[in-house]
Each structure stands twice: as structure tokens, then as C-alpha cells.
């Protein structure tokens, strides 16, 4: 009985020895290269937007991911990627993350989102994305009504907020409109002259204003400013300027190289009774930081070190504000609390996590 089993045991042992070298090679080639390789370089683009799915806010974030991690990703992933991630600002979790391009220099801007689709102006034309799962519903010459006459420039597309539609200029100069949550572009005569002067396929898109300023308006009709301290002391302080020109200090906090974070002309956080300040971390540390200050009490309600000053701020449909820095998303809650989340994390196989 035992004699009949010994050859089988020897065969299994021999097979294990044969498999050991290739398994060891796979670990060293794929596993070790993953462990020692740095994370991909992530850069958040400024064209962020928002959407609502199943009653929850989502932040739509176009970002660049350069440099696969490890040999497996190098063999299966594009070296250069521009992707679109949908994140839940309340939890920081990624709902979906889809690749848009494999070009080194390529940008995308979220124009608007309906209940089903998001519309992006990209360097390859218009892209329409299903906000439920990130699948691409149409893009470029695949957008019905644009076809081969589409223009592969971001500046050929815009959003008509008054009529809730995306507008596009095709290669013939015709202005077309795509109502939100539809996929077909149709010629329009309404405000065609206005949009013909706004959309500019033959020139570079005008750079949008930054997300910081020395002053900003408040919903009360007043404004908030950062002002130098008296007697040449380092740092700046916040003041509220009333309609009749009186300057009222907002607390006693001192910020180095400070600016007010804005969304258009208005101060970010104003709707929640606070103001957000971008500043250096200290008088001797030029690293970037953000602080939320209560307009009522002047107290600093939240502070966060970040990788760079914010480049874009948008209000969320459900309240709160999201800011994009070079590598991070920052959420300012209604309570003045600041939270940060990173975009672009991947697992061993290159799948977003």
C-alpha cells in the first residue's frame, strides 16, 4: 500500500521543484518591482465639476497619472494617462475612475452634468460620460449631430446655464446645442451670434481666473479683505468691509502671504458663515496651507496643510465647497471643517482604489 503511493509523492515533489523557479522569477519580476517602485505621479487638472447620483454629491475630477508602478502595470497600462474620477466628498471614496486619454499633454474640463450624463470639453473634442458608472457614451466624431465636423479643441464647447444645454461650434462655424441628458447635437438659432463670439476654436482658450484674491464679496453685500498688519509686522489679517467703508477685524488670527479663496467674485464658505484663507504655513515655512475662519467669531474652525494653493473651487449641489490643489481635493464642510483626499491610488494591477 505504501509502496504504491511513493511514486506519486515523488512526482508531486518533483513538480513542486520545477514550479519553484518560475514562481520565484514572477515574484521578483512583478512583485518586487511593484514593492520598490514609486507611486505614479498624479496631477489634478483644474476643470473639476460636480454631479448628483442617487441623492449623493459626486465630484468629477479630471487628473493626470504618469508612470505605471511595477513591471505588470508597465506591460498592461499606458505610460501617460488622463482620467476622470468620481469621488464622494463626504467619504472620500471613489465611485468610479475611467481613462480618457493616453496622451502626454491633454486636458479635460467638466462643462456640466445632468441626472445621467456629464459633458466634458477635451483636447479631442466633446466627451459625454455616464455618471452612474463612468462609461463613455459618446465622444469626438461619435457625438450624433457633430460627426466628422466636430472640432478637437476645448475652446469649441461651452455651457448655456440658462437653458441647461451644452453648446458647440463645428468645423463649418455652425452653433449646435445638446440639452442635458441627451446625446444628439442640433443646430440652434437662439443666441447663435453670442455663442459664435464666445466659442473660439481658432485661438487658445482664455485662462480662467485663479481661486484666490486679495478681496471677495459676501452675500450680505459687504466684502472681506486681507490687509497688512500695522507697523510693518509680518503677516496679514482679515477684515470685513461694510457698505459704508468701515473695516471691522475678523478675529485676531495672523496669516503669512494670505489670500482669500474665491469662487468667481464671492468668498468661498460665505454661505456657511465662514471664509477660507490660503496662506503660507508660517513666517519661515513657505509651504501651502488652508484655514477656515468663522465670520461671526473670527475663530479658525479648520486648518490643513496642502501641496499647493488651490487652483479651482466649486460649490456642491448639496452644500459645501470642493477645492482642487495640484495633487489633492479639499472639502470645506458646512461646519467649517476641512478634509482632504488624494486621487489616483491604484492596486497591484493598476485598478483605481
Rosetta blueprint (number, residue, H / E / L):
1 X L
2 X H
3 X H
4 X H
5 X H
6 X H
7 X H
8 X H
9 X H
10 X H
11 X H
12 X H
13 X H
14 X H
15 X H
16 X H
17 X H
18 X H
19 X H
20 X H
21 X H
22 X H
23 X H
24 X H
25 X H
26 X H
27 X H
28 X H
29 X H
30 X H
31 X H
32 X H
33 X H
34 X H
35 X H
36 X H
37 X L
38 X L
39 X L
40 X L
41 X E
42 X E
43 X E
44 X E
45 X L
46 X L
47 X L
48 X L
49 X E
50 X E
51 X E
52 X E
53 X E
54 X L
55 X L
56 X E
57 X E
58 X E
59 X E
60 X E
61 X E
62 X E
63 X E
64 X E
65 X E
66 X E
67 X L
68 X L
69 X L
70 X H
71 X H
72 X H
73 X H
74 X H
75 X H
76 X H
77 X L
78 X L
79 X L
80 X E
81 X E
82 X E
83 X E
84 X E
85 X E
86 X E
87 X E
88 X L
89 X L
90 X L
91 X L
92 X L
93 X L
94 X E
95 X E
96 X E
97 X E
98 X E
99 X E
100 X E
101 X E
102 X L
103 X L
104 X L
105 X L
106 X L
107 X L
108 X E
109 X E
110 X E
111 X E
112 X E
113 X E
114 X L
115 X L
116 X L
117 X E
118 X E
119 X E
120 X E
121 X E
122 X E
123 X L
124 X L
125 X E
126 X E
127 X E
128 X E
129 X E
130 X E
131 X L
132 X L
133 X L
134 X L
135 X L
136 X E
137 X E
138 X E
139 X E
140 X H
141 X H
142 X H
143 X L
144 X E
145 X L
146 X L
147 X H
148 X H
149 X H
150 X L
151 X L
152 X L
153 X L
154 X H
155 X H
156 X H
157 X E
158 X E
159 X E
160 X E
161 X L
162 X L
163 X L
164 X L
165 X E
166 X E
167 X E
168 X E
169 X E
170 X L
171 X L
172 X L
173 X L
174 X L
175 X E
176 X E
177 X E
178 X E
179 X E
180 X L
181 X L
182 X L
183 X L
184 X E
185 X L
186 X E
187 X E
188 X L
189 X L
190 X L
191 X L
192 X H
193 X H
194 X H
195 X H
196 X H
197 X H
198 X H
199 X L
200 X L
201 X L
202 X L
203 X L
204 X L
205 X L
206 X L
207 X L
208 X L
209 X L
210 X L
211 X L
212 X E
213 X E
214 X L
215 X E
216 X E
217 X E
218 X L
219 X L
220 X L
221 X L
222 X L
223 X E
224 X E
225 X E
226 X E
227 X E
228 X E
229 X L
230 X H
231 X H
232 X H
233 X L
234 X L
235 X L
236 X E
237 X E
238 X E
239 X E
240 X E
241 X E
242 X L
243 X L
244 X L
245 X L
246 X L
247 X E
248 X E
249 X E
250 X L
251 X L
252 X L
253 X L
254 X L
255 X E
256 X E
257 X E
258 X E
259 X E
260 X E
261 X E
262 X E
263 X E
264 X L
265 X L
266 X E
267 X E
268 X L
269 X L
270 X H
271 X H
272 X H
273 X L
274 X E
275 X E
276 X E
277 X E
278 X E
279 X E
280 X E
281 X E
282 X E
283 X L
284 X L
285 X E
286 X E
287 X E
288 X E
289 X E
290 X E
291 X E
292 X E
293 X E
294 X E
295 X L
296 X L
297 X L
298 X L
299 X L
300 X E
301 X E
302 X E
303 X E
304 X E
305 X E
306 X L
307 X L
308 X L
309 X L
310 X L
311 X L
312 X E
313 X E
314 X E
315 X E
316 X L
317 X L
318 X L
319 X L
320 X L
321 X E
322 X E
323 X E
324 X E
325 X L
326 X L
327 X L
328 X E
329 X E
330 X E
331 X E
332 X E
333 X L
334 X L
335 X L
336 X L
337 X L
338 X E
339 X E
340 X E
341 X E
342 X E
343 X L
344 X L
345 X L
346 X E
347 X L
348 X L
349 X L
350 X L
351 X L
352 X E
353 X L
